[in-house]
Amino acid sequence: MVPELKAKALAGDLEAQALLHFLGLLRRKDYAGAQAYAEGFSGELRERLLEGLAFLAEDPGRLEDPLFAAEREVVLGVKAVGEGRREEAEARFQKALSLDPEHHRALTNLANLYQERGELEAALDLYQRALKLAPEDPLVHENLAALYKRKGDLDKMVAHMKRATRLKMRPSAPLDPLTGKAQRRLRVPLWAWVFLLTLLAYLLLKKP
């Protein structure tokens, strides 16, 4: 599904480009942002996206839409971990990556399983791949910090903990629903402030 969408997007297909952005929101587990973005579509596609999001929240096991397949596997994999079914979880994370190699949460969750088993180098490789895909995700940095602590590399542990803390404390700018990019705050240029203050002074002095 994802390779086909990327090919269409590169060919200039605007709908494919929009769907890729939607998948990016799913990868970040920004379901609220994904729902707001889905509202911008029309007709059957809008209903399809909203229905898929509803299934993700309520009953991911029944979700059959291929667009949501990778996210479904990650969600079910996390549930399996929580219930102690780690072999099933690993299989689901692997399947998610086969469906969407850029799903950084699938990489991170799989790495967590490897780290639990003491396979630190395999876990490190997966964390680093996730970091390249999502360098602003504090959870990736926290997991790397935990891994470097186990490896005895305290300098890297501290560096990733500091990075995770800064990312968590950073105020998040609202996303533009059309582009999916952070909206830039309106900055009033200095000349405009001078003009406004001059006008205000003129109006005040003109009063009888």
N, C-alpha and C positions, 0 to 999 in steps of 0.2 A: 504493500500500500504506500509506504513512505517513499520508496524509490520512484514509483510511478508519479506521485505528486511532485517530487523534486524535478523530475524530467519535464513535466508540464509547466511548472513554475519557471524553469529556466527558459522555456520556449515562449514565455510571456503570458501564460494563462493566469489571469487575475484571481479567479476562484481558487485555483490550486495554491497560489501564493497566500491567500487568506486562510485556507485550510492548514497550511504549514504553520502559520502563526498560531492558529487555534491549537495545533498539536504541541507547540512550544509552551502554551499556557498549561496544557495537561501535564507535560513533563515536569513543570515546576509545581504541580499540584495547586495551581491557582484556579480552583474551580469557579470561584466567584467572578474572576476576570474572564474566564472562558464563557460563563453564562452571559455576562454583559456583552462580550464580543459576538456570541452566537445570535443575540438579539438583533444585530446589525444585518444578518442575512435575511433572505425572504423566502416565502413559499415552503416547499418540501424540505429544502436543505436546512432551513432554520428549525423546523420541527424535528428533523433527524438529529441535529446537534443537541437540542434541548432534551430530547428523549434519552439520548445517550448519557448526558450528564445526570439525569434523574436516576437512571439505572446504576451509574457509578456510585451514587450516594446511597441508594436504597437496596439494590440487589445486583452487585456486579457480576455474579455468577450467571445471570440470565442475559447479560449483554453480549449480543452476537454481531454488532456492527463492526466491520473490519477496521474502520477508522479509529475505534477505541480499543482495539485488540491488545496493543502493547500496554496501555495504561491499565486495562483490566487485569492483565497478568501480574503487573506490579502490585496492584491493590490486593489481589488474592494471595500473592506471595507474602506480602507483609502480614496478612491475616494468618496465613499458615505458620509463619515464624512465631506469632503471638500465641498460637495454639500448640507449639512444640513440634510441628511437622516440617522439619528443616529440609529434608530431602525433596519434598513437594515444593517448598519455597524456592530452593535452588533451581529446580526444573522450570518453575514459572519465571524466575528472573532471567534465566537463559533464553527461554522462549520469547520473552519481551524484547531482549536484545536482538534476537533473530528477526523480529518484526520491525524493530526500530533501533538500530545501532547507536543512535544519538540520545537514547533515553538515559540521562545521567542518574536518575534515581534507581533505575534497574542496576546500573553499574555499582552504585554505592551500596545498595542492599546486598548485592551478591558479594561485594568486597567484605561487608560486615560478617557474612557467614564464613568466609575464608579466614578472616582475622580471628573469629571465635575458635576455629580449628587449629590455629597456630600457623596457618599458611601465609606468613606475613609478606613475602615477596609477591605472591600472586595477588594478595589484597592490595598491596601498594600499587601494582600495575593498574588495577581497576580504579582505585581512587584517583590516580594521576590522569587516567582517561576521563573520568568524571569531571575532574578539575578543569581540564581543557574545554569541556563542553559547558560547564557552569561555574566559572571562576568566582561568581558573586554569591554562591550558595553557601551560607555559613555552616550548614551541616556537613558539607564535604570537608571543610577545614577542620571541624571538630573531630570528625572520624580520622582524618590524617594525624591530628594531634594525638589521639589515643593510640594510633599505630606507632608513631614515632616514640611515644613514651615506652611502649613495649619493646621497641628496638634499642632503647637507651639513648636516642638522639634527642637530648633535651632542648638544644637550640632550635631545631626544627619544630619540636612540639610547642614551644613557647611562641614561635613565629606564627604558627597556624592558629593557636588559641587567640592570639592578639588580633589576627585577621578576622576570625569568626566573631569576636566581640565587637570590632569596629563595624562589621557588616550588619550585625543585629541592632546596633545603636543608630545606624545611619537612617535618617528619615527617608521614607520611600516616596518618590514623586509619583503622582497619579499617571496612569497610562492613557495615552490618546486612544480612544476606542477604534479609530480608523487605521492608525499605523501600528498600534501596539507598542510604541516607543514612549519613554517617559516624557510627560509634558514639561516644557520649559516654563519656569515661572516668569511672569511678566516683569521686565525690568524697565523702569522709567529712566530715560537718559537725563543727564545733569542739566542740559539746556532746557528741558521741559520743566524741571523743578524751578529753575531760575525764572522762566516765563510765568509760571503759575504764582510764584511768590511776588513777582513784580505786579502782576495783574491784581492780586489780592491787596497789595499795598496801595495801588492806585484807587481801587474801589473804596477802601477804608478812608483814604484822604479826601476823596470826593464827597463823602457824606457831609451834609450840612451840620 
